[in-house]
Amino acid sequence: MGQENKTQTWVSEFILLGLSSDWKTEVFLFVLVLTMYLVTLVANVLILLLIGLDNRLHNPMYFFLSVLSFVDLSYSISFVPQMLAHLLSARKSIPFYSCVLQLYISLALGGSEFFLLGAMAYDRYVAVCHPLRYTVIMHGRLCLGLAAGCLGAGFTNSLMETFITFRLPLCHNVINHFACEILAVLRLACVDISFNKVLVAISGFLVIMLPCFLVLFSYIRIIAAVLNIRSAQGRRCKAFETCASHLTVVSLCFGTAIFTYLRPTAGSSAEQEKMATPFYAVVTPMLNPLIYSLRNKEVMRALRRLLGKFTEKR
């Protein structure tokens, strides 16, 4: 590689600039991120336990929620520990292949989550608009197929993007970020990256906007169906309450991703991208289970039943 381009450097490791160069700020961020990380671990594990142990939650809606919790949990475990270690390190380095793996996993799990949110929107559409046929339409094989398809699409897209990104010749190894994020890595290339930016935009449209359109279409149909309910006002409130938590999560996930990956190139900034990343890397995995549990009466009842069984055994 060095013979092809004299300005090109073989990279064995990357140096990350991190979020801040001020020690007090980094200590504050360490405490904040560690607290959020622990909440993420406890909340997502609790969701998985509740859904796994309570037969009343064995339906398509909570199946997709358990897959979402598993994805969020995996994302946090693969991403946040290294971020915490670097916040307290003077030299923030990451080996080349660890950087490749981190980029691949983060893109794969992030993409899978967008597809999962689209599948969950379709599930809510069927539940509200076709309640009598819900169990027939959302049968077990379809749910498993949708979940496998979401994960498969996310990991396949990530494999393509990661492979194309790290085939580029790199001129230096200092990443203006706290993680190996695709746009930050692309800025290290010695060659024109216009083609790669086009691929990122196309990938972003397929992975982010297509599920987003599915979500919007599903909820437009849901709102129309709910407004046509002629029975008691309570049924309308219950239907809206069922979907409100999902819409909150969708807004957080899609909003930060669109801001980061789908803005015009002229309006993009390395610092802005770096500041936006913690929202979908740290905040969203923590808020997902909290929003679903605090706004969902069935999950809260399942938690009370689990705590009741635990106290009885003691």
N, C-alpha and C positions, 0 to 999 in steps of 0.2 A: 504494500500500500504506500510506503514511503517513497518508493521509486517512481510511482505514477505521479505524485504531486509533492514537491519539495516543501510546500507550506503545510502539508498534512501531518498530523501527529498521531502516533499510535497511542490509544488511550487504554490504560490498564485500570484506572479508577477515575471517579468524578469527585470534584469538590463542590459542595453545596453551600451557597451563601446564606441560606436560612431566612427566617422571617425578620430577624433584627440582629444588629451587631452590639446592642447594649445589653450588658450582663443582667441588670435588674429586670429589664423587659423580658429577657429569655427565661429567667426564673419564674416570673409571673405567668408567662405563657405555659411553662412546664406544669405548674400547679393547675392552671385552668384546663389544659388539654388532658392531663392525667385524671382529673375529676370527671371530665366528660367521657373519657375512655372507660373508666370504671362503671359509670352509669350505663354506657352502651353495652358493656359486657353483661352486667346484671340484668338489664331490661330485656335484651334479646334472648338471653338464656332462659329467663323467666317465661317469655312468650312461647318459646319452643317447648318448655316443660308443661305449661298450661294446656297447650293445644295437643301435645302428645298424651297427656294423662287424663284429660277430660273428654269423655265420649260425646258430650253435648257440642263440642267444638269440632267434631269430625265432619266437616262439610267443606265444599269447594272454597268458600270465602276464607276460612281459616287455614286451609291447606296452602293457598297462595300467600297468606300472611306469614305462615311458618317458613316458606321458601324465601320470602323477602327478609325475614329476620336472620335466616342462615346466611344469605348473601351479605347483609349488613355486618354481621358478626365476623365473617371471613374477611371482608374488606378492612374492617378496623384492625383485626389481628395482623394482617399483612402490611399495614401502612403505619399505624400510629406508634407502635413500639420504637421503630427506627426514628421517627420524628421526635419522640421524647428523649431518646438517647442523644440526638444531635443538639437538642436545645441546651443540654448541659455540657456539650463538648466544645473545646476550642477549635479543633480541626474536624470539620464535618465532611468526612469522605465516605464514599460508597464504591465497592468494587464494580468493575464494568458489568460482569454477569449478574450481580445482584441488582444493578440498575435496570438491566434488561428485564429481569424477572419481575421487579416491582412495577415497571411500566406495563408489562403484559397483564399481570394480575389486576392492577387497578383499572385498566381499560376493559378487561373481560368482565369483572364484577360490576363495574359501573354501567356498561352496556346492557348486561343481563338485567340489572335493576330497572332500567327504562322499559325494556320489553315486558318485564313482570308487571309493572304499573299499568301498561296497556292491557295485559291479560286480565288484571284485576278489575279494570274499568269495564271490560266486556262481561266479566262475571256479574258485576253489579247491574249492568244493563239487562242481562237475562233475568236476574232475580227480581227486578222492579217491573220490567215490561212484559215478562212472560213467567209470572210466578207459578202458574199451574204446571208448566212444562220445565221448570227449573232443574229438577233432579234428573229429568230425562235428557235434557240438552247438556248439562254440565255433569256428565257421568265421569266415573273414575279414570277411564282411559283417556278421555279428552283432557282432563286436568293434568294428568301425568305428561301427556304429549305436549301441552302448552308450556308446562314448566321446563321440560327437557328442551323444547324448541327455543325458549327464551335464553336458557343457559348456553345452548349450542350456538345460537346466533351471536351472543356476546363474546364468547371465547373465539369463535372463528373470525369475527371482525377484528378482535384484538391481535390475533396471530398475524393477520395481514398487515395491520398498521405497525406493529412492533418490528416485523421483518423488514419492511420498507424503510422505517426510520433508522434502524441501526446498520443498514447497508450503506448509508451516506458516509463519505469521508469527513472526519471531524478535525477541526483546526486547533481546538483547545478543549480543556476539560472542566472549566468552571461554569456551573449551572446556576443561573440566577433564580433559584427556587429552593424550597426545603425538601423536595422530592424529585424523583425522575418523572417529570410530567412531559407529555409528548411535545407541546409547543415550546417548552424550555429547552428540550434536547435538540429540537430542530434548529434552534438558533446557533448551535455550535458547528453547524455544517460549513464546509469550505466552499460548497457549490451552491448554485441557485436552487432554492427550495420551493419555487412557485408550484411545481408539480405536486410536491408533498402537501402544500397548503390546500390545493384543490382536492386532493384525496381526503384530507382531514375534514374539509367542508362537506364533501359528498358523504363520507362516513357519518359525520355529525347529523346530516339531514336524515339519513336512513335510521340511525340508532336513536336519535333524540326526537326529531320532528314527526316521523311516522307514528311512533307510539303516542306522541303528544296529540296528533290529529285523531287517532283512535280514541283517546281519552275524551277529547272535546266532543267528538261525534256521539260517543256513548252517553255523556252527561247531558248533551242537548236533548237526546231521546228520553233520558231518564226524567229530566225536568218537565218535559212536555207530558210524559205519562203521569207524573205525580200531580201536576196541575189539573189533570182531567179526572182525578179521583173524586168521586161524588160523595163518598162516605164521610165519616167524622174527620174533623181537622187533625185529630191525633194521628191518623194514619199518614197524613202528609208530613207531619213533624217527624214521625218515626222513619219514614222513607228518606227524608232529607238528612236526618241524623246519621243514618246508616252510611251515607255517601260523603258526609262532610269531612270525616277523618281522612278518607282517601284523597279527596280534593286538596286538603291541606298539605299532605305529603307530596302530591304531584306538583303543587305550586313551588314547593321548596326545591325539589329535585330538578325539575325542568327549568325553573327560573335561573338557578345558578349555572347550569350546564349551557343554556342558550347564551347567557352573558359571557361565558368563558370561550366557547368554541364557535359560535355562530355570528359573532359580530363582524362587521367589515374590517379588513386588514388594517386600514388607515386608523381605525379607532381602537385597535388593540394595543395593550401595554403589558410588558413583562411584570411590572409591579402590580397592576390591577389583576392580572391572571393569578399571581401569587397570593394576593389577598382574598380572591374568590374561592380558591381551592379548599381552604379549611371548612367552608360551608357544606360542600358535598362530601368531603373526606372525613370530617369529624362531627359536625353539627347534625347533618341529616341522619346518619346511622344512629345517633343518640335519640333524636326526636321521633323517628318512625315508630318504635314500640311505645313511647310515652304517649304520642298522639292517639294511636290505635287503642291503647289500654284505658287511658283516662277518658276518652270520648266513646267508649264501647261498654255498654252495660253488661253484655254477655261475658266479656273478658273479665270484668270486675267481679261478677258473680262467680266465675270459675276460680279466681284468685281467692275469694272468701271461702269457697268450698275446700280448696287445697289447704289454706291456713287452718280451717276447721278440722280437717283430717289430721294435720300435723299436731295440733294442740291436744286432740283426743288420744293420740298415741302416747303423748308425754304424760 
